[in-house]
Amino acid sequence: MTSYINAIYYPSWKVYKGRSPATLDISSVTHIFYAFARVNDDGTLRLLDEYADTEREVDGEKGCLAALAKLKLQKPSLKTLLSVGGGSGSANFPIFAATSTGRENFARTSREFVDRFSLDGIDVDWEHPQTPTAGKNYIHLLHTTRQHLPPPYLLTTALPTGTYCLKNISLLEASQYLSFLNLMAYDFTGSWTAVSGHHAQLFSPPSTFNTTTNPCLQKSTHTAVEYILSQRFPASKIILGIPLYARYFPGATAPGQSFEKGGEMEYRDMDVVWRRDAVVDEDCVAEWYVDSNKGFGFVSFDGVVSVRRKAEYVLERGLGGLFFWTGVGDLEGGSLVGSTYSRKKVHKPDIKARGETLSST
């Protein structure tokens, strides 16, 4: 496995916004996850958008998948994977994963897709195994898929930070089949939560901050990492997720407040003032800004400072690296994807948790 992973997701629908694979700055990128393929209820894979994926003229090629393969000519060390499922494409996982035939279909067609499109592997983005039975079937699915995609093929997964999902999975057993795990360490708060808050904080707020009535404010990346490590999942296989988008809460001016209809905005589209004048929450390792003039209210996002500190945390803990959702949300001339990465080394870690254990065991 690459000594330090700096990965991005590429969502195929962005090609309709003029953001083809060729528009990505891959100078600091080690892996690209192509989002998404779908899966039928019998376990067979299918393309999400056949026109965008294989027919539309993209970067001089037929479809985004061919354009993605073309990037590997530019950078031979680049690894590309097909991400299957996603937030709106996971409904069939519990159905087909419950049968050996369904799992075999998934594994077989995964291999076919990987070979057909010159990919390096498959990313299982089942959102999410929410029962013990689903968790067991998830393990069976990884096992069968790995049989069809042995090393050096890559087999990865994307999982949330919540134990509502993680507790259902034998993470130690999963580690036997996975190349690495993409930890989706974002969306702790949003339009669906009762109050505003940091949506990708590294640490929970100090105990003096009242989170009893709003548990969403207590969520943190560090808590999830600690849980995963406690299940004996290798630290080097954990890839920390960074959001390349902000979440805003109109009417709120701080975490823990009620708000009007919330929304999100890509990092590249954020007002320059938000980035320039961002406040860094040193306790939580999160950035925020209050935009009263344009009515966005409390705005939560990751910026240069918080991303650098998360990268330091990754190195301090011996984790495998970072991934960004999504690569097309990055800012040209002010990249977060490239802000902590170089071909030779990453910034030397010096971050310390606020009285929280940083052992790797």
C-alpha positions in Angstrom: 0.0 0.0 0.0 1.2 3.6 -0.7 3.0 4.9 2.3 0.7 7.9 2.5 -2.7 8.0 0.8 -4.0 11.3 -0.5 -7.3 10.3 -2.3 -10.2 12.1 -3.8 -13.7 11.0 -4.9 -14.8 12.0 -8.4 -18.6 12.1 -8.9 -19.5 11.4 -12.5 -22.4 13.9 -12.6 -20.0 16.8 -12.2 -19.1 16.3 -15.9 -22.3 18.1 -16.7 -20.9 21.1 -14.9 -17.8 21.2 -17.0 -15.7 19.3 -14.4 -14.3 16.4 -16.3 -11.5 14.1 -14.9 -9.0 16.2 -16.8 -9.9 19.3 -14.7 -8.6 17.5 -11.6 -5.2 18.5 -10.2 -3.7 15.1 -9.6 -0.2 16.3 -8.7 -0.7 15.4 -5.1 -3.4 12.6 -5.6 -2.6 9.0 -5.0 -6.0 7.4 -5.5 -9.3 8.5 -7.3 -12.6 6.9 -6.4 -15.1 7.1 -9.2 -18.6 7.7 -7.8 -20.8 5.8 -8.3 -21.8 2.5 -9.9 -25.1 1.0 -8.8 -26.0 -2.6 -7.9 -29.1 -4.5 -8.8 -31.1 -6.6 -6.3 -29.5 -9.7 -7.7 -26.0 -8.3 -6.9 -24.9 -7.5 -10.4 -23.3 -4.1 -11.0 -24.6 -1.5 -13.4 -23.5 2.0 -14.4 -25.2 4.9 -12.8 -25.3 7.0 -15.9 -24.2 5.1 -19.0 -24.1 8.2 -21.1 -21.7 10.1 -18.8 -19.8 6.9 -17.9 -19.1 5.5 -21.4 -20.7 7.5 -24.2 -20.4 11.3 -23.8 -17.3 12.9 -25.3 -15.1 13.6 -22.3 -11.4 14.8 -22.5 -11.1 13.3 -26.0 -12.5 9.9 -24.8 -15.8 8.1 -24.8 -17.1 8.6 -21.3 -15.7 9.6 -17.9 -14.4 6.1 -17.2 -12.1 6.2 -20.2 -11.1 9.8 -19.3 -10.2 8.5 -15.9 -8.1 5.7 -17.3 -6.3 8.4 -19.4 -5.1 10.1 -16.3 -3.0 7.1 -15.5 -1.0 7.7 -18.7 -0.2 11.1 -17.2 0.6 9.6 -13.8 1.3 5.9 -13.9 1.4 5.6 -10.1 -2.2 6.8 -9.8 -4.7 4.2 -8.6 -8.3 4.3 -9.6 -11.3 2.5 -8.0 -15.0 2.2 -8.8 -17.1 3.1 -5.8 -20.3 1.1 -5.7 -23.4 2.3 -3.8 -23.4 5.7 -2.1 -26.0 7.4 0.0 -28.8 7.0 -2.6 -27.6 3.8 -4.1 -27.4 1.3 -1.3 -31.0 0.0 -1.0 -30.2 -3.3 -2.7 -27.2 -4.2 -0.5 -29.2 -5.9 2.3 -31.1 -7.9 -0.3 -28.4 -9.4 -2.4 -25.7 -9.6 0.3 -28.0 -12.0 2.2 -27.5 -14.7 -0.4 -24.4 -16.5 -1.6 -25.6 -16.1 -5.2 -26.1 -12.4 -4.8 -22.6 -12.0 -3.2 -21.1 -14.1 -6.0 -22.8 -11.9 -8.6 -21.5 -8.8 -7.0 -17.9 -10.1 -6.8 -17.9 -11.5 -10.3 -19.3 -8.3 -12.0 -17.0 -6.2 -9.8 -14.0 -8.0 -11.4 -15.5 -7.6 -14.8 -16.0 -3.8 -14.4 -12.5 -3.4 -12.9 -10.9 -5.2 -15.9 -13.1 -3.6 -18.5 -12.4 0.0 -17.4 -8.7 -0.5 -16.5 -9.3 0.2 -12.8 -7.3 -0.9 -9.8 -10.1 -2.0 -7.5 -13.6 -1.6 -6.0 -14.8 0.6 -3.1 -17.8 -0.9 -1.3 -19.9 2.1 -0.2 -22.8 0.3 1.5 -24.6 3.1 3.5 -25.0 1.4 5.9 -25.1 -2.1 7.5 -27.5 -1.2 10.4 -28.2 -4.6 11.9 -26.0 -7.4 13.2 -27.3 -9.6 10.4 -26.4 -7.0 7.8 -23.0 -6.6 9.4 -22.4 -10.4 9.0 -23.5 -10.3 5.4 -21.2 -7.3 4.8 -18.3 -9.4 6.0 -19.4 -12.3 3.7 -19.6 -9.9 0.8 -16.1 -8.6 1.4 -14.8 -12.1 1.6 -16.4 -13.2 -1.6 -15.3 -10.0 -3.4 -11.7 -10.4 -2.3 -11.7 -13.9 -3.7 -12.5 -12.4 -7.1 -10.2 -9.4 -6.6 -7.0 -10.8 -4.9 -4.0 -8.5 -4.4 -2.7 -6.4 -6.1 -6.3 -5.5 -6.8 -7.6 -3.0 -4.2 -10.7 -3.6 -2.1 -11.8 -0.7 0.0 -14.9 0.4 1.9 -16.5 3.7 3.1 -18.0 3.7 6.6 -19.5 6.4 8.8 -18.2 7.4 12.2 -21.3 6.3 14.1 -21.3 3.1 16.2 -24.9 2.6 15.1 -23.2 1.1 12.0 -19.7 0.2 13.2 -20.9 -2.0 16.1 -22.6 -4.3 13.6 -19.4 -5.1 11.8 -16.5 -7.3 12.9 -13.9 -4.7 12.0 -11.0 -7.1 12.7 -12.4 -9.6 10.3 -13.1 -6.9 7.7 -9.4 -5.9 7.9 -8.4 -9.2 6.5 -10.1 -8.4 3.2 -9.8 -4.6 3.0 -6.9 -2.7 1.5 -8.1 0.3 3.6 -11.2 1.9 5.1 -12.4 5.4 4.1 -13.8 6.9 7.3 -16.6 9.4 6.4 -15.7 11.9 9.1 -18.2 14.7 8.1 -21.9 15.5 8.1 -22.1 15.4 11.9 -24.6 18.3 11.6 -26.7 19.6 8.7 -30.2 20.5 7.6 -31.5 17.4 9.3 -30.2 18.1 12.8 -32.1 20.2 15.4 -29.3 22.7 15.9 -26.2 24.1 14.1 -22.8 22.8 14.7 -19.4 21.8 13.3 -20.0 19.2 10.7 -16.5 17.6 10.6 -14.8 18.3 14.0 -11.8 16.3 14.9 -12.5 16.3 18.7 -15.7 16.6 20.7 -16.2 20.0 22.5 -14.9 20.4 26.0 -17.1 19.0 28.8 -18.1 22.5 29.8 -20.1 22.7 26.5 -23.6 21.3 27.0 -24.3 18.6 24.4 -26.7 16.5 26.4 -29.8 17.7 24.6 -28.2 17.6 21.2 -25.9 14.5 20.9 -25.0 15.6 17.3 -22.6 18.2 18.8 -20.7 15.5 20.6 -19.8 13.5 17.5 -16.1 13.5 16.5 -13.6 11.9 14.2 -11.3 11.1 17.1 -14.1 9.1 18.9 -14.6 7.0 15.8 -10.9 6.4 15.3 -10.6 5.3 18.9 -13.5 2.9 18.5 -12.1 1.4 15.3 -8.7 0.9 16.8 -10.2 -0.7 19.9 -11.6 -3.4 17.5 -8.0 -4.1 16.4 -8.5 -2.7 13.0 -5.0 -1.6 11.7 -4.4 2.1 12.1 -2.5 2.1 8.8 -5.6 1.1 6.9 -7.8 4.0 8.2 -8.1 6.9 5.7 -9.6 10.0 7.2 -12.3 11.8 5.3 -12.2 15.6 4.7 -15.2 17.5 3.3 -14.5 19.9 0.5 -17.8 21.7 1.2 -19.3 23.9 3.8 -22.5 23.5 5.7 -24.4 26.7 6.6 -27.1 27.3 9.2 -29.1 30.6 8.5 -30.1 32.4 11.6 -27.5 30.7 13.8 -24.3 32.4 15.0 -22.7 29.5 16.9 -22.9 25.8 17.5 -26.0 24.5 19.3 -28.5 27.1 18.0 -31.8 26.6 16.1 -31.7 27.7 12.4 -33.7 28.1 9.3 -33.3 25.9 6.3 -29.7 24.8 6.1 -27.6 24.0 3.0 -24.2 23.2 1.7 -21.6 24.8 -0.7 -18.5 23.5 -2.3 -15.2 24.8 -1.0 -14.3 26.3 -4.4 -17.5 28.3 -4.4 -17.3 29.7 -0.9 -17.0 33.5 -0.4 -13.3 34.4 -0.1 -14.2 36.2 3.2 -15.2 32.9 4.8 -11.8 31.4 4.1 -9.8 34.5 4.9 -11.6 35.4 8.1 -12.4 31.9 9.3 -12.3 31.3 13.1 -10.5 28.2 14.2 -12.0 26.3 17.1 -8.8 25.1 18.7 -10.6 22.6 21.0 -12.6 20.8 18.2 -10.2 21.5 15.4 -12.8 23.0 13.1 -13.2 26.2 11.2 -16.3 28.5 11.0 -17.5 31.9 10.0 -20.7 33.8 10.6 -22.1 35.4 7.5 -24.8 37.8 8.6 -24.6 40.1 5.5 -25.7 37.4 3.0 -27.9 35.4 5.4 -25.9 32.2 5.6 -25.5 32.4 9.3 -23.1 30.0 11.0 -20.9 28.3 8.4 -18.9 25.1 9.2 -16.1 23.9 7.0 -12.6 22.6 6.8 -9.9 25.1 5.7 -6.1 25.2 5.4 -5.6 25.2 9.2 -8.0 22.4 10.1 -6.9 20.2 7.2 -3.2 20.6 8.2 -4.0 19.7 11.8 -6.0 16.6 10.7 -3.0 15.6 8.5 -0.8 15.9 11.6 -3.3 13.8 13.6 -3.2 11.1 10.8 0.6 10.9 11.1 0.6 11.1 14.9 -1.8 8.2 15.0 -0.1 6.2 12.3 -3.2 6.3 10.1 -3.0 5.7 6.4 -3.8 9.1 5.0 -6.6 11.4 3.9 -9.4 11.3 1.3 -11.5 14.3 0.1 -15.2 14.4 -0.9 -15.0 15.6 -3.6 -12.0 16.4 -5.6 -13.9 18.7 -7.9 -14.8 20.9 -4.9 -11.2 21.9 -4.4 -10.0 25.5 -5.0 -7.7 26.2 -7.9 -4.8 28.2 -6.6 -5.7 27.4 -3.0 -5.9 23.6 -2.9 -6.8 21.8 0.3 -6.0 18.4 -1.4 -2.4 19.5 -1.9 -2.0 21.6 1.2 -0.5 18.9 3.3 1.1 16.6 0.7 4.3 16.6 -1.2 6.0 13.9 -3.1 8.7 13.5 -0.5 7.0 14.0 2.9 4.0 15.4 4.7 4.2 18.1 7.4 5.8 16.6 10.5 3.1 15.9 13.1 3.0 17.9 16.3 -0.7 17.9 17.2 -1.7 16.7 20.7 -5.2 15.9 21.8 -6.7 17.8 24.7 -6.2 15.2 27.4 -7.3 12.5 25.1 -5.4 9.3 24.7 -3.3 9.1 21.5 -2.0 5.5 21.8 -2.5 3.3 18.8 -3.8 0.4 20.7 
